[in-house]
Amino acid sequence: MSTLTTPDTSPLPTSEVVYRIQGGEAVVGEIRALGAKNFTTKAMVAALLGHSPTTLSNVPPIGDVAITQEMLAAIGVGATTEGDTLTIDPAPLASAQVPIPDSGSNRIPILLLGALLHRFDEVAVPVLGGCRIGERPVDFHLNAIEQFGGTVTTTSAGYVARRRKRLHGTQIKLPYPSVGATETCLFLSVLAEGRSVIANAAIEPEIIELITMLRAMGAIIFTSAGREIRVEGVPQLWGTRVPILGDRIEAASWACLAGASDGDITVSGINPNNLGNFLAYFQQAGGGFELLDSTTVRFFRRGPLQPTVVETDVYPGFSTDWQQPFALMLTQANGISIIHETVYENRFGYLKALNALGANTQLTTHCLGGLPCRFRDANHEHSAIIVGPTPLRSAGNIITIPDLRAGLAYIIAAAIAHGTSFIRGVPMLERGYGDVVPRLARMNLRIERVNDR
């Protein structure tokens, strides 16, 4: 195995688990999208707001669920798993001092801060984990807690929130329609005394699903045009049953795999309405799709891939989590494509490894698009120029996963590259994607999970 000239070119440690992929063929077959990572862990937090058990079904077997479950168990919450069903019982909840799990950390602790403050006068959570894809400040969350009547102290170990009496409703306008901040505001408002108005809220499908879950628990939540959410606080909530919606980020990635490899992939377990503008961009780039039923979509190429200009944005715009696999597809398009990233300022680190496989990409600090951008003139390399088509080739290259979403893009890169590739950093990928190897191997992709050395 030969190493790449990438940010990490160190040899693989003894017995490190890696993916070995022999690529270069069109990927054909069927795959089921698992439950959405970006909803499952938030639903686990929401379950703590009830006074009786909540049961979640279609729970994906991913690392972030295990990390969150470990955190909940550490503070006394009952969490039992049977197959893909997870039951959470908040009754034994005994502590508001959330530890860092032995298996790692994610961004769930900041959401626990607001949710647990209804049960305890003081809550402490650790410093956040998660992918390094740019600044992900918690100011929106902390300011929201203070507007609802709490106080927050930042320590070297994390954050401590306190309240002297029941939280009260408030009017809050988020500076940016952040998904996480909107979730914190929902958790704070549903049990607060009085009415709350959350303006400039996120409206991603996972947020709407969370609102539906909270309503089923007894919350009174109204939505309206213009990103505004109104909440009438209630004195208590109860448990419910919630099926986890299919993961739209994963489904779009399998679509890009079909497009990039000139394959034909049928994805089940996904509501195509939740794919939103992805379908329009996919078609614009030369992809095609067929709706087989209400939860099954077939993806393929309609002809040669065409260059496309893509700008990421909050929903209903093109998701920032879709741009990495879409970039892989654009390396096979005939011409010059542009991706303007407006959500995170440091999300193109994965392109260097793609260039080593034969892609032709460049980064610029300029805003190559028309959307208002927070990163204009801030010297962040947040626009990518992709010139194609460029055949990708691998001669035993080692590719190190830099973050969760880039990890799946690397699988697509290895799938379309002629030769054998080795992907390291598997635990990072498996935080958000479950049963990757067996599901892809059931198609015609030659992928194995092996111990190197």
N, C-alpha and C positions, 0 to 999 in steps of 0.2 A: 504494500500500500504506500503510495506517495502522498506527501502532504501538499496542501495548497498554500499559496501566499495570501493568507487571510489574517484578520486581527489575531487569531489564535492558531499558531502552526506547531504547537507542542505535540509530541507523540502521544498516542493514546495510552492512558494508564493500563496496567495489567488488569485483565478481566473486566474492562469497562463494557457495558452493554451499548451496542450501536445497531443501527439499521444498515443492512447491506441490500442495495437495490441494483438490479441489472435492468437498464433502461433502453430506450430507443424504439419501442414499439407503441402503436396506438393502444390506449387503455380502453378496454371494453368490458362491460358487465353491469351488475346491479350492486347498490350499496344503500344502507339505511342510515339516515342522519340520526345521531343520538340526541338525547335531550339537551337543551341549550345550557351551556356552561354559564352564560351571562344572566340566566334566570334562576337556575337551580340553587346556587349559593345564596342568592338574595331571598329566595323563598324560604330557605333554612333559617335565615335571620328573622323574616316576617313571622315565622311560626312561634317565635319567642314572645310575640305580642299577645297571643291567645292564652286562655286559662285552661285549655284542654288540648289533647294531642292533635297534631296535623299529620296527614299522610300524603307524601309525595310519590307519584309513580312516574315511570320512564326516566328515572334518575340515571345519568350517565356514569360509567365507572372511570372517573377521572381523578387526578391528584387533588384538584382544588376542592372537590367534594370531600375527600378524605381529610384534607387539612382543616376544613371548616367543621367537619364532624368531630375531629379531635379537639378543636377549640371548645365546642359546645359541651363535650363530655367533661372537659377540664373544669368547667364551672357548674357541673352538676346536672346538666340537661340530659334527659334520656333520649338516645338516638339508636334505633334498631333497624337493621337492614335485612330484607328478605328478597332476594333476586334484585330487580330494579326498583323496589319499593322501599322507601325510607320513612319511618314514623318518628316524629319528634315530639317528645312530651316535655313541656316547659315547667311542669309542676315541681320537679325536684330541684329546679334552679336554685343554687345556694350561694353563689359567689359572683361578684361583679369585677373581679380582678382577672382579666383575660390574659393567659400566658401565651408565649410563642410556642406553637406546637413543635415537637421533636422533628416532625417531617417537613418543616419549613413554614413559610408564611405567605399570605396573599393580601389582598386589599379589603378583606371582609372586616377586620377589627374596627375600622373607622365607622362602619355601618352599625356594628354592635354597640358603639359608644352611644348613639342616639336611641337605639331600640331598648337597651337595658336601663336607660335613665328613667323610664317609666316605673321600673320595679325597684330601683335602688336610688338612694340619695347621692351616692358617689360611685362612679364607674371608671376603671382604668384599663386602657388597652395599649398594646405594644406598638412600636414603630412599624410602619407598613412594609410589606414586601411587594412582589409583583415584577413585571417586566420593566426593563430600563429602556423606554422608548421616548423619553422626554419628560419634562416637568409634569408631575401629576399632583399639584398642591392640594392640601386638605383645608385650605382657608375657607372655602365655600361651606364645608361641613361644620367647621368650628364656629363660623359666624352664624350659621343657622341655629345651632344649639343655643347660642347666646340670645338670638332673637326670640326663641321660644321660652326664655326665662332661665336657662342654665348658665353656668360659668365653666370655662375651660382653661386648664393650665397645661402648658407644654413642659415636659421633663426630658431628661436624657434617655429615659426608657420608653417614652411614649406620650400619651395624652390622658389627662384626668378631667372628667366632667362631673360637675356637682349641681344639685338643685336644693332649694330650701322648702319648696312646696310643689304642687302639681304644675307641670308645664302648661303654658297658656298659648292659645292660638295667636297667630300673627300674620301680617302681610309681608311677604318676602319676594324680592325680585332677584333671581339668580343673574350674576354678571355674564354667565355663559350657560347654555342649556346642557349642563353636565348631567350624565346619567347617574353617577354616584351621588352627587349633591341632591338631585331630585329624589332619589331613594331615601336619603337621610331625612329630607323634609317630609316625605310621606310617613316614615316611621315616627317622626316627632309629632306630626299633626293629628294622626288618627286617634290618639288617646289624650291629646291636649284638651284643656278646657276652652270651649268656645270655637269660633270659626277661624280657619286659616285660608290664605290665598297664596298659592305658589305660582309666580309669574315667570315667564321665560323658562318653563320646565322642559325637560327632555320628553320626547314622545315616541321613543323607540318601541318596537313590539314587546320587548321584555318589560318595559315600564307599564304599558297597557295591561299586560298579563299580570303584573304585580298588583295593579289597581283592582283588577278583577278578583284576585285572590283575597286582597284586603276587604273588598266588599263582601265576599263570601264569609269572611270572619266577623262581619258585622259593622265594618267601617262605612261611613257615609261620605262618598267621594263623588264629586261632579267634575266632568271635563268639559271644556268649551274650546271654540276656535281661538287661535292666537297663543297656543302654548300656556294656557292658564288652567290650573287645577284648584278647585275649592273643596275644602274638607270641613265637615261639621264633626268636632270631636265627640267621642262617646266614652262612657266610663269604663267599659271593658269589651274585649273581643274574645272569641272562642275559636277552637280549632276547626279545620276544614279538610277536604280532600282535593288535591290539585294534581292533574296530569301535566308533566313538564312539556312545553311546546318544543318542536324540533329545532335544532340549531341552524339558524339561517346563515351564520358565518361558515360553518362546516359545509353546508349544502352548496354555497357559492364556490367554495374551494374545489369541490368535486366537479362542478361545472367547468371551472377553469382547467382542471386536469383533462377533461374531455376535449376542451377547445385547444389546449396547448399541444396535446399528443395526437390530435386529429382522431380522437376516439369516439366512443358512444357509451355514455354512462347514464343509467336510470337511477335517480335518487328518490327514495321513499321516506316517509316520516316527516315531510316538510310541507308547511302551508305556503304555496307559491306567492300568496299576497304579501307575506313577510319579506320576500326578496326585493320588493319595491323596485327602485331604479336600477338595481343590478341587472335585471333582465333586459332593460333598454340598452345599457352599455354593452352587455354581452352580445346582443344582436347587432349593435353598431359596429362591433369589432369583427363580425362575421360568424358569431355563434348562432345556434338555433336551439329551440326547445319545443317540447310537445307535452301538453298536460294530459297525462294518462288517467288520473282521477284527482280527487280533491287534495291528496297528500303525496302524489307521485309525479315527478317531472323527469323527462328524458332530455339529456343535453348532448349536443353534437355540433359539428361545423356545417354551415350551409355552403361554404366555399372558402377561398383563400382568406386568411385573417387580414383585417384592414387596420391601419394606424388610427389611434383614438386619443382624444384629450379627455382626461379624467381629473376631476377635482373632488377630493374627499370632503365630507361635510356631515353634520349631525343629521339624524333621520328627519325627513325622508330622503336625504341626500345619499351619496355613495359612501358606504361605511369605510372608516379608516381600516377596519379589520379585513376588508375585501381587497385592499390595494396590493398586498404582497402576492397572493396567487394570481391576481389579474396582471400584475407586472410580468410574471412568468409567461402568461399567454401572449402578452404584447411583444416579448422577445421573438416570437414567431410570426409577427405581423409584418406586412410588406410596406415599410416606410418608417417615418419618425412619429413616435407616440410621446405624449406628455402626461405625467402624473403630478398634480399639485396637491400636496398634503397640507390641509389647513387645520387639522385637529391636534396632531402631535408634531413637535419640531425636530424630532430625532428618530425618524421611523424608516430611514433608508439604509441602515447599516448592513443589511443583508445583501445589498447589490454587489459589494466587492467580491463575495464568493461566487455570485452568478457570472461576473466578468471573467473570473478564473476558469469557468466552465465554457467560456466562449461568447457570453452575452456582450452587447455593446451598450453600456449605460453610462451616463454622466449625471452629476449632481450640480445644482446651482442654488445660490442663496436668493435668487430672484423669484418673485411670484409669477409663475407662468400660468396664469388663469385670470378669470374675471371675478371670482368670489372675493368678498372682503376677507382679509387674512390677518390674523393676529401676529404673524411672524414677518410682515413686511418690513424691510430695512432693519431686521434684527440679526442679520448675519447667520441665520440657520440654513443649512442645506436641506431645504424642504420641497424642492421641485426636482423631478427626475426626467431625464431625456432618454428614451429607449429607441435604439435604431435596430430595425430587423428587416428580414428574418435572419437570425444567426443560429446555425446548428450548434447544439451543446454537446460536448464530449467530455468523458471522464475516463481516466486511466487509474482507477483505484483512489480517486481523490477523497480526502477527508474533509467534510463540511461540518463546521461547528455551529449549532443552533444558537443565535443571539437572543431570541425572545420567542414567546409562544407562537404567535401568528406567522413569523418568519419560518418557524420550524416546518409547518405544513407546506409553505412555499418551496422549501428545500426538497421535500418529498416529490413535489411536482417537477422540480428541476432535475432531480435524479431519474425520475420516470421518463422524461423526454430526452435525457442525455444518452448518447450512445456509449456503452461501456458500463463499468461497475463503479458505484459511488458508495461511500460509507458516511453515515450521518451520526455525529456524536452529539451529546447533550440531550439524550432521549428523555430524561426525567422532566426537563423543561417543557418539551412537547406534550408529554403525557399528563401534565397538569390540566390541560384543556381538551385533549382528544383521547378517547378511550378505544381500546381494542383496535388500534390502528393497523397493525400487521395482519391479523386474521381477516379483518374486513376487506382490506385491499388485496390480500392474497386470494380471496374468493373470486376476485376478478382475474384478469390475466397478468397483473403486475407481479413481477418476480421480486418480492421483498421478504427479508428474513430479519428477525431480531436475534443477534448473535453476540457472543462474548468474544471480544477481540483478544488476540494473543493466545 
